[in-house]
Amino acid sequence: MRDEIRIGLVGAGFIGRSHGLAVGAVSGVFPDCPRAIPAVLADVDAAKAETAARSLGFERASADWRDAVDGADAVIVAVPSIHHAEIARYAIAAGKPVLCEKPVGLSADEAASLAAAAKAADVVNAVGYTYLRAPLVRHVRALVDAGRLGKIVHFYGRHFEDYLASPSAPFSWRLDRSLAGRCGALGDLGCHILSIARYLCGPVEAVSGTSTIVHPRRPTSDGALRTVENEDHAAALLRFAGGVPGVVEVSRVAIGRKMDLAFELTCERGSIRFDAERMNELQVYLDEPAMGGAPGFRRVLISPDHPDYAGFLPAPGHGLGFNDLKTIELAAFLRGVAGRRSVYPDLGEASRIGRLCEAILDSSDTGRWIHSPEQEPARKGPSE
């Protein structure tokens, strides 16, 4: 196994900074990983790149993303969707492992093309579906796999935020199809809850969806109004392989909801409730004799018994946050790079989730069920 891996980070915004913090933290939290060396941080805004590189401990900054690829052993792509494919393809061609933020490019086809290129070049790759790394989400998967809950009966999931709830919120690149792609709330938020749905319940055979643009026009910086080009809100019925039903909802205009990613998994012998705003606890109901004669859900606190938590803290209940999930994500990527083995979720999974998002919009446009939106039926999941 390699002792050190030099990291090139492209992007100095919110998500880039989160990745940068993970680069600094990962070796201390997970000493089994190769040491991550913060080598080059690039951003189109040179001053922003310089400030971020200095604060995050990177060796140098650049306004050219190619420097972050050429000057590193592995690359993190944390920029707007329009740039994903170009940077990732360049890294793959150079034989550099790449961790790309979701949703990976502007379409499922673009993600699939990158997945094919990475496979042909035998380049390790991963995608930032961060909430798949939450220790309690992985604990739910372990309960399912162990048969503790019995057969899955139903999945309900949502991802609601309110960053565009106000009609006066300005137009941004996320609302422009040429910069963000056809999928709006689905591409930005829906991919997270759909990744969890697939992780827990397996492939989706068919979808019936609806979508809407709540605020059709938004103000630009010069005071004009510009037309919004992708959906603010979407909902879908899902049919998983084997006939299990599900429901997902996503919204970027759900006023009052800040990070409302939540799911409920109903099974034959138990049920689970998870809320990412309270990611350090899980509501669990098992159809077993109630303690003290009091039936109902019980709260399970995060603890060293759950995947990856012990690297951060030795005692239960102290809690992790979003940036900690990024550290877990990076650790899995580094192990994959060092061992030259696949990492889940990868570019192929991103293309399949992208096809689900697009199928929901196709269904909304046609008023029909869309069948077999995914191209690969395998049920996989993080193993690190």
C-alpha positions as CSV (number, residue, x, y, z in Angstrom):
1,M,0.0,0.0,0.0
2,R,1.3,3.5,-0.8
3,D,2.3,5.5,2.2
4,E,1.4,8.9,0.8
5,I,-1.0,10.3,-1.8
6,R,-0.7,13.9,-3.0
7,I,-4.1,15.5,-3.4
8,G,-5.1,18.0,-6.0
9,L,-8.3,19.9,-5.2
10,V,-10.3,21.8,-7.8
11,G,-12.7,24.2,-6.2
12,A,-12.5,26.6,-3.3
13,G,-16.2,27.1,-2.6
14,F,-18.3,25.6,0.1
15,I,-18.0,22.0,-1.0
16,G,-14.3,22.5,-2.0
17,R,-13.5,23.8,1.5
18,S,-15.3,20.7,3.0
19,H,-13.1,18.4,0.9
20,G,-10.0,20.5,1.9
21,L,-10.8,20.1,5.6
22,A,-11.1,16.3,5.0
23,V,-7.7,16.2,3.4
24,G,-6.2,17.7,6.5
25,A,-8.2,15.5,8.9
26,V,-8.2,12.0,7.3
27,S,-4.8,10.7,8.2
28,G,-5.4,11.5,11.9
29,V,-8.8,10.0,12.0
30,F,-8.0,6.9,9.9
31,P,-4.3,6.0,10.4
32,D,-4.8,2.8,8.3
33,C,-5.1,5.1,5.2
34,P,-2.2,6.4,3.2
35,R,-1.3,9.9,4.4
36,A,-3.1,12.6,2.3
37,I,-0.7,15.4,1.3
38,P,-2.5,18.6,0.4
39,A,-0.6,19.5,-2.7
40,V,-2.4,21.9,-5.1
41,L,-5.6,23.8,-4.7
42,A,-7.0,25.4,-7.8
43,D,-9.9,27.8,-8.4
44,V,-10.7,30.1,-11.3
45,D,-10.6,32.9,-8.7
46,A,-6.9,33.2,-8.0
47,A,-7.3,35.2,-4.8
48,K,-9.9,32.7,-3.5
49,A,-7.6,29.8,-4.4
50,E,-4.6,31.5,-2.6
51,T,-6.7,32.2,0.6
52,A,-8.1,28.7,0.7
53,A,-4.8,27.0,0.0
54,R,-3.2,28.9,2.8
55,S,-6.0,28.3,5.3
56,L,-6.2,24.6,4.4
57,G,-2.5,23.9,4.4
58,F,-2.0,23.2,0.7
59,E,1.5,23.5,-0.7
60,R,0.4,25.9,-3.4
61,A,-2.5,27.5,-5.2
62,S,-3.4,28.0,-8.9
63,A,-6.0,29.6,-11.1
64,D,-5.6,26.7,-13.6
65,W,-7.3,23.4,-12.6
66,R,-4.8,21.5,-14.8
67,D,-2.1,22.3,-12.2
68,A,-4.2,20.5,-9.6
69,V,-4.3,17.4,-11.8
70,D,-0.7,17.5,-13.1
71,G,0.8,18.3,-9.6
72,A,-1.0,15.5,-7.7
73,D,-1.4,11.7,-7.5
74,A,-5.2,11.9,-7.1
75,V,-7.8,14.6,-7.8
76,I,-10.9,15.9,-6.1
77,V,-13.4,17.7,-8.4
78,A,-15.5,20.1,-6.4
79,V,-16.8,22.7,-8.9
80,P,-20.1,23.4,-10.7
81,S,-21.5,20.6,-12.8
82,I,-20.6,22.2,-16.2
83,H,-16.9,21.6,-15.4
84,H,-17.1,18.0,-14.0
85,A,-16.7,16.1,-17.3
86,E,-13.8,18.2,-18.6
87,I,-11.7,18.0,-15.4
88,A,-12.5,14.3,-14.7
89,R,-11.8,13.2,-18.3
90,Y,-8.4,15.0,-18.2
91,A,-7.6,13.3,-14.9
92,I,-8.6,9.9,-16.2
93,A,-6.6,10.4,-19.3
94,A,-3.6,11.2,-17.1
95,G,-4.2,8.0,-15.1
96,K,-5.1,10.0,-12.0
97,P,-7.7,8.6,-9.6
98,V,-10.6,11.0,-9.3
99,L,-13.2,11.8,-6.6
100,C,-15.9,13.9,-8.3
101,E,-18.8,15.7,-6.7
102,K,-22.3,14.7,-7.6
103,P,-24.2,14.8,-9.9
104,V,-21.3,14.3,-12.3
105,G,-21.7,16.4,-15.4
106,L,-24.8,17.6,-17.1
107,S,-26.5,14.3,-17.9
108,A,-26.5,10.6,-17.2
109,D,-25.0,10.0,-20.6
110,E,-22.0,12.3,-19.7
111,A,-21.5,10.4,-16.4
112,A,-21.8,7.1,-18.2
113,S,-19.1,8.2,-20.7
114,L,-16.8,9.1,-17.9
115,A,-17.4,5.7,-16.2
116,A,-16.6,3.9,-19.4
117,A,-13.4,6.0,-19.8
118,A,-12.3,5.2,-16.2
119,K,-13.0,1.5,-16.7
120,A,-11.0,1.4,-19.9
121,A,-8.1,3.2,-18.3
122,D,-8.4,1.2,-15.1
123,V,-8.6,4.4,-13.0
124,V,-10.0,4.3,-9.5
125,N,-12.9,6.7,-9.2
126,A,-15.6,7.7,-6.7
127,V,-18.5,10.2,-6.4
128,G,-19.6,12.4,-3.5
129,Y,-22.9,11.0,-2.4
130,T,-21.9,12.0,1.1
131,Y,-24.9,10.7,3.1
132,L,-24.1,7.1,2.1
133,R,-21.2,7.5,4.4
134,A,-23.2,8.4,7.5
135,P,-22.5,5.7,10.1
136,L,-26.2,5.2,10.9
137,V,-27.2,4.9,7.3
138,R,-24.7,2.1,7.0
139,H,-26.0,0.6,10.2
140,V,-29.5,0.5,8.6
141,R,-28.1,-1.4,5.7
142,A,-26.4,-3.8,8.1
143,L,-29.8,-4.5,9.8
144,V,-31.4,-5.1,6.4
145,D,-28.6,-7.5,5.3
146,A,-28.7,-9.4,8.6
147,G,-32.5,-9.9,8.2
148,R,-33.3,-8.1,11.5
149,L,-36.1,-6.1,9.9
150,G,-37.5,-8.8,7.7
151,K,-38.5,-8.2,4.1
152,I,-38.7,-4.6,3.0
153,V,-42.3,-3.4,2.5
154,H,-42.0,0.3,1.6
155,F,-39.4,3.1,1.3
156,Y,-40.2,6.8,1.7
157,G,-37.5,9.4,1.3
158,R,-37.3,13.2,0.8
159,H,-34.7,15.9,0.5
160,F,-36.2,19.3,1.1
161,E,-34.2,22.6,1.4
162,D,-35.3,26.2,1.1
163,Y,-32.4,28.0,-0.5
164,L,-34.7,29.1,-3.4
165,A,-38.0,29.4,-1.4
166,S,-38.1,33.2,-1.7
167,P,-39.3,34.4,-5.2
168,S,-36.7,37.2,-4.8
169,A,-33.8,34.8,-4.5
170,P,-31.5,35.6,-7.4
171,F,-31.0,33.5,-10.6
172,S,-27.9,31.3,-10.4
173,W,-26.1,28.8,-12.5
174,R,-28.1,26.0,-10.9
175,L,-31.2,27.2,-12.7
176,D,-29.5,27.3,-16.2
177,R,-29.7,24.0,-18.1
178,S,-26.6,24.9,-20.0
179,L,-24.6,25.0,-16.7
180,A,-26.5,22.6,-14.4
181,G,-28.3,20.2,-16.8
182,R,-31.9,19.3,-17.3
183,C,-32.3,18.2,-13.7
184,G,-32.7,21.0,-11.1
185,A,-33.8,19.9,-7.6
186,L,-33.4,16.3,-8.7
187,G,-29.8,16.8,-9.8
188,D,-28.8,18.8,-6.8
189,L,-30.8,17.1,-4.0
190,G,-32.8,14.2,-5.4
191,C,-29.6,12.3,-6.3
192,H,-28.8,12.0,-2.6
193,I,-32.1,10.4,-1.5
194,L,-32.1,8.2,-4.6
195,S,-28.6,7.0,-3.8
196,I,-29.9,6.0,-0.4
197,A,-33.0,4.3,-1.9
198,R,-30.8,2.2,-4.2
199,Y,-28.4,1.4,-1.4
200,L,-31.1,0.1,0.9
201,C,-33.6,-1.3,-1.5
202,G,-31.8,-2.2,-4.7
203,P,-32.5,-1.2,-8.3
204,V,-35.6,0.7,-9.4
205,E,-37.6,-1.0,-12.1
206,A,-40.0,1.9,-12.9
207,V,-40.9,5.4,-11.9
208,S,-44.0,7.6,-12.1
209,G,-43.1,11.3,-11.5
210,T,-44.3,14.8,-11.4
211,S,-42.3,18.1,-11.3
212,T,-43.0,21.8,-11.2
213,I,-41.2,25.1,-11.4
214,V,-42.7,27.1,-8.5
215,H,-41.1,30.5,-9.3
216,P,-40.8,30.6,-13.1
217,R,-38.7,33.8,-13.3
218,R,-36.0,35.2,-11.0
219,P,-34.1,38.4,-10.8
220,T,-30.6,38.7,-12.1
221,S,-27.8,40.9,-10.8
222,D,-28.6,43.7,-13.3
223,G,-32.3,43.8,-12.2
224,A,-33.8,41.9,-15.1
225,L,-35.9,38.8,-14.8
226,R,-34.6,35.5,-16.2
227,T,-36.6,32.3,-16.9
228,V,-35.9,29.3,-14.6
229,E,-35.0,26.3,-16.8
230,N,-35.3,23.3,-14.5
231,E,-37.6,22.0,-11.7
232,D,-37.9,23.4,-8.2
233,H,-39.9,20.5,-6.9
234,A,-40.4,16.8,-7.9
235,A,-42.0,13.7,-6.5
236,A,-42.1,10.1,-7.7
237,L,-43.6,6.7,-7.1
238,L,-40.9,4.1,-7.4
239,R,-41.2,0.3,-8.0
240,F,-38.1,-1.5,-6.9
241,A,-37.0,-4.9,-8.2
242,G,-39.3,-7.5,-6.7
243,G,-42.2,-5.1,-6.6
244,V,-41.4,-3.2,-3.4
245,P,-43.0,0.3,-3.7
246,G,-41.4,3.6,-2.7
247,V,-42.0,7.3,-2.7
248,V,-39.4,10.1,-3.0
249,E,-39.9,13.9,-2.9
250,V,-37.3,16.7,-3.5
251,S,-37.6,20.4,-3.3
252,R,-35.3,23.5,-3.2
253,V,-38.3,25.8,-2.3
254,A,-39.6,24.1,0.8
255,I,-39.6,27.1,3.1
256,G,-38.3,26.4,6.6
257,R,-36.4,23.2,5.6
258,K,-32.7,23.6,5.8
259,M,-31.2,20.2,5.4
260,D,-34.3,17.9,5.5
261,L,-32.9,14.7,4.0
262,A,-34.9,12.0,5.7
263,F,-36.2,8.5,5.0
264,E,-38.5,5.8,6.5
265,L,-37.9,2.2,5.8
266,T,-40.9,-0.1,6.6
267,C,-40.2,-3.8,6.8
268,E,-42.1,-6.9,7.9
269,R,-40.6,-7.0,11.4
270,G,-39.5,-3.5,12.0
271,S,-39.2,0.1,10.8
272,I,-36.5,2.8,10.7
273,R,-36.7,6.6,10.6
274,F,-33.6,8.7,9.8
275,D,-33.2,12.5,9.5
276,A,-29.9,14.0,8.4
277,E,-30.5,17.1,10.6
278,R,-30.3,14.6,13.4
279,M,-27.8,12.2,11.8
280,N,-26.4,11.0,15.1
281,E,-29.5,9.2,16.1
282,L,-31.9,6.7,14.5
283,Q,-35.5,5.9,15.3
284,V,-35.9,2.1,15.4
285,Y,-39.0,-0.1,15.9
286,L,-38.5,-3.8,16.2
287,D,-41.5,-6.1,16.5
288,E,-40.1,-7.7,19.7
289,P,-41.2,-7.7,23.3
290,A,-41.2,-4.1,24.5
291,M,-38.9,-3.0,27.3
292,G,-41.0,-2.1,30.3
293,G,-44.2,-2.8,28.5
294,A,-43.9,0.4,26.4
295,P,-44.2,-0.3,22.7
296,G,-43.0,2.2,20.1
297,F,-39.9,3.5,18.4
298,R,-36.7,3.8,20.4
299,R,-33.8,6.2,19.8
300,V,-30.5,4.6,18.9
301,L,-27.5,7.0,19.5
302,I,-24.4,6.8,17.3
303,S,-21.6,4.9,18.9
304,P,-18.2,3.2,18.2
305,D,-20.3,0.1,17.3
306,H,-21.3,1.8,14.1
307,P,-19.1,2.0,11.0
308,D,-16.3,4.6,11.0
309,Y,-17.4,6.4,14.1
310,A,-14.7,5.1,16.4
311,G,-12.0,6.9,14.4
312,F,-13.4,10.2,15.6
313,L,-14.6,9.5,19.1
314,P,-14.3,6.7,21.7
315,A,-17.7,7.2,23.3
316,P,-21.3,7.1,22.0
317,G,-23.6,10.1,21.5
318,H,-21.0,12.8,20.9
319,G,-21.9,13.1,17.3
320,L,-20.5,13.7,13.8
321,G,-21.2,16.4,11.2
322,F,-21.2,16.9,7.5
323,N,-17.4,17.6,7.2
324,D,-16.8,14.3,9.1
325,L,-18.8,12.5,6.5
326,K,-16.5,14.0,3.9
327,T,-13.5,12.7,5.9
328,I,-15.0,9.2,5.8
329,E,-15.7,9.6,2.1
330,L,-12.1,10.5,1.5
331,A,-10.7,7.7,3.6
332,A,-12.7,5.2,1.4
333,F,-11.3,6.8,-1.7
334,L,-7.7,6.7,-0.5
335,R,-8.0,3.1,0.4
336,G,-9.3,2.4,-3.1
337,V,-6.4,4.3,-4.6
338,A,-3.8,2.6,-2.5
339,G,-5.3,-0.9,-3.2
340,R,-6.2,-0.1,-6.8
341,R,-9.7,-1.4,-6.2
342,S,-13.1,0.0,-6.9
343,V,-14.9,2.5,-4.6
344,Y,-18.6,2.7,-4.1
345,P,-20.4,4.9,-5.1
346,D,-18.5,5.4,-8.4
347,L,-19.0,7.1,-11.8
348,G,-21.1,4.1,-12.9
349,E,-23.5,4.5,-10.0
350,A,-23.7,8.3,-10.7
351,S,-24.8,7.5,-14.3
352,R,-27.5,5.1,-12.9
353,I,-28.8,7.6,-10.4
354,G,-28.7,10.3,-13.2
355,R,-30.9,8.0,-15.3
356,L,-33.4,7.7,-12.4
357,C,-33.6,11.5,-12.1
358,E,-34.1,11.9,-15.9
359,A,-36.7,9.1,-15.9
360,I,-38.7,11.0,-13.2
361,L,-38.7,14.1,-15.5
362,D,-39.6,12.0,-18.5
363,S,-42.6,10.6,-16.6
364,S,-43.6,14.1,-15.6
365,D,-43.5,15.2,-19.2
366,T,-45.4,12.3,-20.6
367,G,-47.8,11.3,-17.7
368,R,-46.6,7.7,-18.0
369,W,-44.7,5.2,-16.0
370,I,-41.1,4.9,-17.2
371,H,-39.7,1.4,-17.0
372,S,-36.2,0.1,-16.5
373,P,-34.6,3.6,-16.0
374,E,-31.4,2.0,-14.7
375,Q,-28.9,0.1,-16.8
376,E,-27.4,-2.2,-14.2
377,P,-29.3,-4.2,-11.5
378,A,-26.5,-4.9,-9.1
379,R,-27.1,-3.9,-5.5
380,K,-23.8,-2.7,-4.1
381,G,-22.7,-0.5,-1.1
382,P,-19.7,0.9,0.8
383,S,-17.7,-2.0,2.2
384,E,-14.9,0.0,3.9
